[in-house]
Amino acid sequence: MGKLTTDQLWEKNYRANIKKKQDAINLREKERILLEKKQLAEIKSREKEQILHEKEQHRLTAENLSQKAQLAIQQLQRTLVSSLDIDYKKIPHKSIDSEDIIEYCKTMLAKSVYPDTFPKYFDLDYNDDTKILIVEYQLPAPHHLPNIKDVRYNKSKDEVQEIYFSETELVKLYDDLIYKIILRNLHELFEVDAANKLNAIIFNGWVTAADKAHGNETTGCIVSIQVSKDEFMAINLARVDAKACFKLLKGVGSSQLHSLTPIPPISQIDKSDKRFVNSYAVADAMDDATNLAAMSWEDFEHLIRELFEKEFKQSGGECNVTRASRDGGVDAIAFDPDPIRGGKIIIQAKRYTKTVGVSAVRDLYGTVLNEGANKGILVTTADYGPDSYEFAKGKPLTLLNGANLLHLLAAHGHRAKIDLQAARIALALQG
């Protein structure tokens, strides 16, 4: 083979360098592809782990929700049984009045534990002569019950599936629950009566729910029962069928409680109060020149009664003035018929020319508790100090100052003024 020329040698070296560079490029490309494959494999591995983790989380979520659903159902089914072993605070044998008996019974009912979604309102009254306790009780509506029977995890679809009660199952669950709540309340109240102060109990069960005909929320009594203590205590509650027991005790209600068909209660709480006196109108005689802070205290109390009578009348309520002795610090008592937001409301009127002290607010709160009321309202021509507002915070108390009072008057078409300085002078001159 002959000796390569200079050009041939250059071309040979050139081609060798090209091949060397191409080999280096190919090697880097292979390394890049291998790295990408490795990274892709790692990503797929992480994605697979994430998917498995999410599936496991879904499974655990379903298991947790299933346990909660089952627990909620068990709590409903144990409504009657769970009340049979409570440590009761008994009504003492010593001589006590009707208010004390009511307080003992209220304390007992307040201790009863039900699901958080259930309403927790009731009102009681007691007749000393007949020894009959009347209970007005807000029962749960069908929508307060859980509608999920179970929660399951579908592995093939990776879905958390909710299993709902059928309409038939919900109807049976609701009716059974209502009968059990009634028997539980009767049991707890009779058990607390160690002093034999309760000859009988009248229980009226009320439900607030949307009326299917017009869609608006309405309240109606769906069950009512009167049962003597001797008759009830002879029952072995641990072994009864709640509906059959209710019927045996001659309870009144529709055959299908979930229909929420209203019935007339056997008897209801008498809201009459011997402390009430005949009231008279004051507001119509007032005008811009009337100084509320200089009115007689009696006219002022009747004015406050008149105002709140108009306020509560819109919802079918009433308001009455108590006797001049202002027994127990009660100047007026209002009754709001709303079974959830309403009830008995204590009203105190303070025709003051100076700031109302916190002691007056404390007194009102004590009166609310002693009266078994749902709320207290303090109305003054003056104002309250910071300590008064701080004490009322978080309590069922409403403080209305002079500005609030004038606004309430105007809302009902009346006008007046509050001049504290002029009132101080006028009251001083009166002696």
C-alpha positions, 0 to 999 in steps of 0.5 A: 500500500502506498504512502498516503499523501498529505491530503489523504492523511489530513482527511483520514485524521479529520474523519477520525476526529469526526468519529471521535466527536460523534462517539462522544456525542453518542455516549453523552446521548446514551447517558442522557437517555439512561438518566431520563429513563432512571428519572422517569422510573423514579417519578413513576415509582413515586407516582405509584407510591402516591397513588397507593398512599392516596388509596390507603388514605381513601380506605382509612377515610371510608373506615373512619366515616363508617365508624362515625356513621355506625356510632351515630346510629348506635347512639340513636338506638341506645336513646332509651337504654342509656338513661337507665343507669344515671346517677340522679340528684333526687328531689329531697323529702324536705318541704320545697315549693313548686319552683324548686321542684321545677328546677330539680326537674330542669336540672335532670333534663339538662343532663340528658345527652343527645346528638349535638344536632338535636334541639335542646329546649324545654319548658316546665310547669308544676301544679302544687294542688294536683302534683302534675308536672307539664313538660313542653319539649322540643323534639328533633325533626326528621332532618336532625337525624343522620341519613348516612347508614355506612361509608365504604371504599370501592377499591376498583374505582378508588372511591369513597361511597356513602350508603344512605338509609332508604326512606322506609328505614329513616321513617322507622328510625325516626318514629322509634327515636321519638317514642324512646325520647318520650319514655326516657324523659318520663323515666328520668323525671320520675326517677328524680322524684324521691319525695313523691312530689310528682303524681303524674306527668304531662309530656307534649312533644313539639317539632319545628320543620318546613311544612311540605305544603308551603315550605315555610317553617312551622311548629306543632305538637306531634305527641302528647301523653299523661301518665301517673307515676305508679303506672309508669314505674310498674313498666320494665323499660329495659324490655319494652317496645317503645311504640307499644309502651307509648300506646299502652300508656294511652299516648296521643299522636298520629300513627306515623310520627314522621308525617309531623301531623299536629295534634292538640296537647292534652294540657299546656303550661298556664303562663298566668302569674299572680304577680301580674297587674292590669296595665295602662297605656302611656305611649299615646300621651307622649310627644317630643316634649316628654322627658322619659328620665323624669317620668314617674317610675310606675309610668315608666314601667308601664311604658316599657311593658307597652313597648315590649307588648308591641314588640312580642305581639308580632310573633304572638307573644305577650308582656305583663307588668308585675305588682308595685313591690317589683317582687324579686326584681321583676318589673315585667315578664314577657312570653315569646311562643317561639319554641327555640328562640323564645320562652320566658323573658324577664324585663327590668326597667331602670328610670335612671339619670346616672350610669347603671352599675354592674350590680344591677346587671348581676341582679338581673342575671340572678333573677333570670336564673331564679325565675327559670327564664330564657333571657333577661332585658334591662332597659334604662334612660341612662347608659351602662359602664364598661363593667356592665357590658363585660359582665353581660357578655356571653350571658342571655342578657340584653342591655338597652340604654337611652338611645336604644329606648328612643329608637324602639319608641320610634320604631313603634310610632312614638316620640319622646326625649331623654334629658338627664340634666333636666330630669335630675333637677325635676326629681330633686324639686319633687323631693 
